Amino acid sequence: MKKKGTKKDTDWQKTLSRAFIVFILVSCVVGFSLTFSFFSVFKKAEKGNYVIVDYTLSYEDGAPIISSSQAVVQNAYKNGYPVALTQPLVLQVGALQEEKIIPVETYIYPDGMKQYALFDLELNTISADIEGMGQNDVKKINLDFAPTLTTNMSGTVYDAIGGNFSEAQVGMIVPLAFSYNPELSENETDTNTSVKLERPSIITEKTDDTLILRYGYAVADVQIKEIR
């Protein structure tokens, strides 16, 4: 009887030892994962890091034009103001864009999918200003050059794109088209192969035969979603 009992004790001890080893291994894996996640919260965006950024571009009064936030877009629609929904940006911290115009895919109701134009000035400013931010940090970035991004449009051209010059007023939104072809040099033009990218602008002045359109946006609201 004693030998049988000893064998049972030995088997139980082996089972307990195995269970303890498994427990230790699982604890190590879980602990490592939790530790890694814990420390990633404190990671800051440094030059050279690739960062996923949620963003909204707006005018000075807070009226958004393009956003990767569904909440921003839905709220604007509720107020009767169409805003283009797009994907978050993937930027390299502190890096400069190679192209002056950067195309982004957007969805805007009820028109559907459109390609919008962002500018290197905007993305360069954002990529520089997100340095030092952490995951989930938010920041309002002023795009001070925005008022200088303007163009003139004659009343004839405005009517040709579907507007009515006699009814045009300061504050109205007017779509502009920018040609994009990365294969061409800065001084070349090729209207046959260039893609037309849309860029909403706002009427800032009106004369007897001309509109002054501003296509620069004043503010970029950003949030860091991930630092790679």
C-alpha positions, 0 to 999 in steps of 0.5 A, a space after each residue: 500500500 505504501 508503494 502504491 501511494 508513493 507512486 501516486 504522489 510521484 505522478 501528482 508531483 510530475 503533473 504539478 511540475 509540468 503544470 507549473 512549467 507551462 504556467 511560467 512559460 505562458 506568464 513569460 509570453 503574456 508578461 513580455 507582450 504586456 511589457 512591450 505594449 506598456 513601453 510602446 505607449 511612451 515611444 515618441 516619434 523621432 526623425 526617420 520613423 514612419 508614422 500613421 497619422 489621422 488628419 483633418 484639414 480645415 479653414 480658420 473658422 474650423 470648417 473641414 475640407 478633408 478628413 480621415 475621421 469618420 466622426 468629423 465627416 459624419 458630423 459635417 454631413 449632419 450640418 449639410 456640409 460635404 467633407 471628403 473622407 480619406 485614409 490616414 497619412 503614412 509619413 516619415 518624420 522630418 522627411 520632405 516630399 519628392 513631389 509638389 502635388 500628392 494624390 489621395 483617394 477620397 470618398 465624398 457623398 453623393 459624388 463617390 470616389 475622387 482623387 484630391 490634391 494635397 501639397 508638399 508644403 502641407 505634408 512637409 509641415 505635418 511631418 516636421 511638427 509631429 516629431 516628439 509626439 507619442 501614440 494617440 497624441 493630438 496636435 493642431 498645426 497651423 499652416 501659415 502659408 495657406 493665405 498665399 495659395 490663391 489663383 484667379 478665375 475669370 467669369 467665363 471660365 467659372 461659367 464653363 465649369 458649371 458655375 454662374 458668375 453673376 451669382 458667385 459670392 465670397 465664401 462659396 466653395 469652388 472645385 479646382 483641378 490640378 494636373 498631376 503626372 509624376 513622370 514629368 519634370 516641373 516645367 513640362 506639361 502633358 494634358 493627354 496623360 496627366 491626371 486631374 486632381 480635385 482641390 476645393 477652394 473658396 472665393 475670397 474676392 470678386 471683381 467685375 469679371 474675376 474671382 480670387 480663389 484660395 485653395 490653401 487650408 489654414 489648420 491641420 488637426 492630427 493624431 498619431 495612430 501608430 509609430 513604426 
